[in-house]
C-alpha cells in the first residue's frame, strides 16, 4: 500500500511532518478524506480537526483554523494561520 507524505504547518511553526495512511479534514464545502492515489486537490480549511492516521495506525488530531490543504502526487500539505497538535 502506498503512503502519503504529510506536512502540517501554522504561520509560526511546523506542527507535524511524516508519513501517513490517511488524512481527513473539514473544508468549507465539507469533509474530505485523502488516501494515496487521490486526484490533486486544493481546499479551503474550515475550522476544526485534521485527523492523520499514521503508518502504525495511530490517529493524530490537529486543530486548525484559517488555511488551506493541498494534495498532489501523494504529498499532502496543510497550511493554517493557527494550528496545534492535540493528540
Buried (B, 14 or more C-beta within 10 A) or exposed (E): EEBBBBBBBBEEEEBBEBEBBBBBBBBEEEEBEBBBEBEEEEBEBBEBBBBBBBEEEEEBBBBBBBBBBEBEEBEBBBBBEBBEEEE
